[in-house]
Amino acid sequence: MPDDPIASVEPITAAAEIVDRSERIVVLTGAGISTDSGLPDFRGPNGLWTKNPEAEKASDIRYYVSDPEVRRTNWKLRAEGRLWANVAPNDGHRALLPLQTRGVLDTLVTQNVDELHQRAGIDPDTVVEIHGTTRKAGCLSCDYRTDMDTVLDRVRSGEPDPACPQCGGLLKSATISFGQALVAEDLQRAQDAADRCDCLLAIGTSLTVNPIATIVPRARRHGAALVIVNGEPTPFDSIADVVVRGSISHVLPEIIGSSAR
């Protein structure tokens, strides 16, 4: 880690000191911040895809478009409430609210698709959902977009693979699947935020999914402090000012609560 007097301090205290002195903070979150809400991560030791590689197919646009069975299985699981239904924000999500109250939360970039940051009280205009949202559904052929529950009602009424009511195209959750390009405007927002922040706080993300993971070294090159809070090692631990290990819903309130002014 970079030489700094805080290097000899306990990680939570050191992280709190950095957050406390920062005036423009960008937060990058991944699946790890939502695990205590009952949502599994993907690539961790007990991750959804680690335990069931077949489940990853529904998140690959090639399989989703070409295999009706992949779509039917995915819609069935959603309609039965077995994919992230009735989840609520946890203490990790709520821990970020003091940054907003202090006026130092510049941008919250999330790789998650659960909208739990907004449900915890973060201003939606501050959030960049880089991988979209599972709370909405859209057509792959036209601009049709609607609440996910509207489509799930159709599935429960007997449509196993509902088509777009506007053009007859394939419907899909409004998420960015593997093989789909990110929304250019969202990626630009995240990159611009990384360029201007004085602290990047990476929480619950493996930092292995590009291009969004590149905002971490990008922020570092522009002089930002880097704090990583994650249960497992990441590729960027070596360039971080502080790395904090532990349950995010426990350690994050300590970090940000200790820094609240």
C-alpha positions in Angstrom: 0.0 0.0 0.0 1.1 3.6 -0.5 3.3 5.1 2.3 1.1 7.0 4.7 1.0 7.7 8.4 -2.4 6.0 8.6 -0.9 2.7 7.4 -0.1 1.8 11.0 -3.6 2.5 12.2 -6.3 -0.2 12.4 -8.0 -0.5 9.0 -11.5 0.7 10.1 -10.0 3.8 11.9 -7.7 4.5 8.9 -10.6 4.2 6.5 -12.8 6.5 8.7 -10.0 9.1 8.7 -9.9 9.2 4.9 -13.6 9.4 4.5 -13.8 12.1 7.1 -11.3 14.4 5.3 -12.7 13.8 1.9 -15.0 16.3 0.2 -16.0 14.6 -3.0 -16.6 10.9 -2.6 -17.4 8.3 -5.3 -18.8 5.0 -4.1 -18.6 1.9 -6.2 -20.6 -1.0 -5.0 -21.0 -4.7 -6.0 -22.9 -7.7 -4.9 -21.2 -8.0 -1.6 -23.1 -5.0 -0.1 -26.4 -6.8 -0.8 -25.6 -10.3 0.6 -26.9 -9.4 4.1 -30.2 -8.5 2.4 -30.5 -12.2 1.4 -29.1 -11.7 -2.1 -26.3 -14.1 -3.0 -23.2 -12.7 -4.7 -22.1 -14.2 -8.0 -18.4 -15.2 -7.9 -17.7 -15.6 -4.2 -17.1 -19.0 -2.6 -20.9 -19.4 -2.1 -21.8 -17.3 -5.1 -24.9 -18.0 -7.3 -22.8 -18.8 -10.3 -20.0 -20.6 -8.4 -22.6 -23.1 -7.0 -24.7 -23.3 -10.2 -22.8 -22.4 -13.4 -25.9 -23.0 -15.4 -27.6 -20.1 -13.7 -25.2 -17.8 -15.5 -26.7 -18.5 -18.9 -29.7 -16.3 -18.2 -27.3 -13.4 -17.8 -25.7 -14.1 -21.2 -27.5 -12.4 -24.0 -26.5 -15.1 -26.5 -28.2 -17.8 -24.5 -31.1 -15.6 -23.5 -31.9 -14.7 -27.1 -31.3 -18.1 -28.7 -32.7 -20.5 -26.1 -36.4 -20.2 -25.2 -35.9 -22.6 -22.3 -33.4 -20.3 -20.7 -36.0 -17.5 -20.9 -38.9 -19.6 -19.7 -36.9 -20.8 -16.7 -35.8 -17.3 -15.9 -39.3 -15.9 -16.1 -40.6 -18.8 -13.9 -38.1 -18.2 -11.2 -38.9 -14.5 -11.2 -42.6 -15.1 -11.1 -42.2 -17.5 -8.2 -40.2 -14.8 -6.3 -37.1 -16.9 -6.2 -34.9 -14.2 -7.8 -34.5 -11.3 -5.4 -38.1 -10.8 -4.4 -39.1 -8.9 -1.3 -35.6 -7.9 -0.3 -34.9 -4.8 1.8 -31.9 -2.6 2.3 -29.5 -3.6 5.0 -27.2 -1.6 7.4 -24.5 -1.5 4.7 -26.9 0.4 2.3 -28.1 2.7 5.0 -24.5 3.4 6.2 -23.9 5.5 3.1 -26.7 8.0 3.9 -24.5 10.2 6.2 -22.3 10.9 3.1 -25.3 12.2 1.4 -26.4 14.2 4.4 -22.9 15.7 4.7 -23.0 16.7 1.0 -19.9 14.8 0.1 -21.5 11.9 -1.9 -20.7 12.9 -5.5 -21.8 9.7 -7.3 -22.8 6.2 -6.3 -21.9 3.8 -9.1 -23.4 0.4 -8.5 -22.9 -2.9 -10.3 -26.0 -4.2 -8.5 -29.5 -4.3 -10.2 -31.6 -4.4 -7.0 -32.3 -0.7 -6.5 -31.6 -1.2 -2.8 -29.5 2.0 -2.6 -32.5 4.1 -3.7 -34.8 2.2 -1.4 -32.4 3.0 1.4 -32.8 6.7 0.7 -30.0 7.6 -1.7 -31.1 10.2 -4.2 -31.7 8.3 -7.5 -30.1 11.2 -9.4 -26.8 10.4 -7.6 -26.9 6.7 -8.6 -25.4 5.2 -11.8 -26.9 1.7 -12.3 -24.1 0.6 -14.6 -25.6 -2.8 -15.1 -29.3 -1.7 -15.2 -32.1 -2.7 -12.9 -34.1 -5.9 -12.4 -37.1 -3.9 -11.2 -37.9 -2.9 -14.8 -38.3 -4.9 -18.0 -37.8 -3.8 -21.5 -38.0 -5.0 -25.1 -34.8 -6.0 -27.0 -36.2 -4.7 -30.3 -38.0 -1.5 -29.4 -38.2 1.2 -26.7 -40.9 -0.5 -24.7 -40.2 -0.4 -20.9 -42.4 -1.2 -18.0 -42.3 -2.2 -14.3 -41.1 -5.8 -13.8 -44.4 -6.7 -12.0 -46.4 -5.9 -15.1 -44.6 -8.6 -17.0 -44.6 -11.1 -14.1 -48.4 -10.8 -13.8 -48.5 -12.0 -17.4 -46.2 -14.9 -16.6 -48.4 -15.9 -13.6 -51.4 -15.7 -15.9 -50.0 -18.3 -18.2 -47.5 -16.7 -20.6 -44.2 -18.6 -20.0 -42.2 -16.4 -22.4 -44.1 -13.1 -22.7 -43.6 -11.0 -25.8 -43.4 -7.2 -26.2 -47.0 -5.8 -26.5 -45.7 -3.1 -28.8 -43.7 -5.0 -31.4 -43.8 -8.7 -30.5 -40.1 -8.7 -29.6 -38.4 -10.5 -26.7 -38.8 -9.0 -23.2 -36.0 -9.1 -20.7 -35.2 -7.5 -17.4 -33.7 -4.0 -17.9 -30.3 -5.3 -16.9 -27.1 -5.3 -18.9 -26.3 -9.0 -19.7 -23.0 -10.4 -20.8 -22.6 -9.7 -24.5 -24.6 -6.4 -24.2 -22.8 -3.0 -24.3 -23.1 -0.8 -21.3 -25.1 2.4 -21.7 -22.4 4.8 -22.9 -23.8 7.8 -21.0 -23.7 5.8 -17.7 -20.1 4.7 -18.2 -19.1 8.3 -19.0 -20.8 9.5 -15.8 -18.8 7.0 -13.8 -15.6 7.9 -15.5 -16.1 11.6 -15.1 -16.9 11.1 -11.4 -13.7 9.1 -11.0 -11.7 11.9 -12.5 -13.0 14.6 -10.1 -13.3 12.7 -6.8 -10.9 12.9 -3.9 -11.9 9.5 -2.5 -13.1 6.4 -4.1 -14.8 3.9 -1.8 -15.1 0.4 -3.4 -17.5 -1.8 -1.4 -18.4 -5.4 -1.9 -17.1 -5.7 -5.4 -14.5 -8.2 -6.8 -13.2 -5.4 -9.1 -12.8 -8.0 -11.9 -15.6 -6.9 -14.2 -14.5 -4.4 -16.8 -14.8 -1.8 -18.0 -16.3 -0.4 -14.7 -13.5 -1.8 -12.5 -11.1 0.5 -14.4 -12.5 3.6 -12.7 -10.6 2.4 -9.6 -7.0 2.9 -11.0 -8.4 5.9 -13.0 -9.4 7.7 -9.8 -6.1 6.8 -8.2 -4.2 8.3 -11.2 -6.2 11.5 -10.7 -5.0 11.7 -7.1 -8.0 10.2 -5.2 -7.6 8.2 -2.0 -8.7 4.6 -2.4 -10.5 2.6 0.3 -11.6 -1.0 -0.5 -14.1 -2.8 1.7 -14.6 -6.4 0.7 -14.7 -9.9 2.0 -12.2 -11.3 -0.4 -9.0 -9.9 -2.0 -9.3 -7.8 -5.1 -6.8 -7.0 -7.9 -6.4 -3.4 -6.7 -5.7 -4.1 -3.0 -2.0 -3.2 -3.7 -2.8 0.3 -4.7 -5.4 1.0 -2.0 -4.7 3.3 0.9 -6.7 1.0 3.2 -8.3 -2.4 2.7 -11.0 -3.4 5.2 -12.1 -7.0 5.5 -15.3 -8.1 7.1 -19.1 -8.2 6.9 -20.0 -5.0 5.0 -23.2 -4.4 7.0 -21.0 -4.4 10.2 -17.8 -2.6 9.1 -19.3 0.1 6.8 -21.4 1.7 9.6 -18.3 1.8 11.7 -16.2 3.5 9.0 -18.8 6.1 7.9 -20.4 6.5 11.4 -17.0 7.2 12.8 -16.4 9.8 10.1 -19.7 11.6 10.4 -19.5 15.2 11.3 
